[in-house]
């Protein structure tokens, strides 16, 4: 396992530009399988999970060319479908949860799609029922090999549009079903669809390829199937989770940081949620400016009760930033209840923060109460292991604010979602070094 050594307690200063959105990239890359024509994608983040998916596409026979940093050309004119039943695919696909989204495009275009049971973060159950129930509604046949933990869907006579009400507003589930439905016969109506900016971007890309999707940005999508899709050029949004991470970093280290080119219109509740924690941030064009603050005070509700920050489907607050919010609150003035509704294991990293001196009560797997220090007592350096992407970046932020030198092991988890993070942090004054095994 690779390791970070972090000397905490230093103020940072400067500009940082967010990478392309990881969650959007995983959807967009799978969509290149829907056409035999060239698709050019810009602002692809250079991170482990995305690079794994690009490798899977290459092994599937997609012609891939890196044109410039973050810009690739893809052409799926002669994919090798035999790869889908190979041992190599079982190994590669099972290590990346995002690989599930190749199934919808393959099913739509070739009448079959397979995937090993995917891995990813150990943050609790992340069921796949929404994906496969959607495919079945479109007319596919589902099968599961329990011994090999291998899923398959087949529709040799093609898919047929239908009405469906999703049991949960799953982002990846909605994306997968949309990609299957664009080439189905007739009209598909998806109610309780996810409507995150990533999903909106996917729909806009598909429409530019010739799809007919209406209701983009709402939870009711109507898709008129077409016979084929063409090529396109698409640019990925900046990563809102990374933007929120840098806001939290600035607050915890009492630093002056400018986050460049954030696409304000796609940030939703993120700026206002951090403002409720007392953090000052200003919009300057399409940038976020966070001045150095000696303290920040959590707002209560108008009746005086304690603030609750909870996750919810878009346009609610994204669950991927709750770990960041929790860490930020350890040095705020006041208290807050963090309610992580979606994943029952995502708050378990708080024991590491408690070891560092944070005042946190883990009420149950979904809720934690944080009593802020107001910087009257700094966190103490310690040795930690990163359990997943979001907990990993949260622990890194805690270490950068702590007194002394901390060690974080298993930083491959952080690398899955953050591009060259140590180099970018050093550029604004962080004392961080990487040690390879």
Helices and strands as residue ranges (DSSP letters): E 3-7, E 13-17, H 22-31, G 32-34, E 38-42, H 48-59, E 63-68, E 71-75, G 81-85, H 87-94, G 97-101, H 102-110, E 112-116, H 129-137, E 141-145, E 150-154, E 163-165, H 171-181, E 187-191, H 197-208, E 212-214, E 220-224, E 232-235, H 240-252, E 256-260, G 264-266, H 270-276, E 282-284, E 287-290, E 307-310, G 319-321, H 322-329, E 335-339, H 350-355, E 359-364, E 367-371, E 383-385, H 389-401, E 405-409, H 412-415, H 421-426, E 431-435
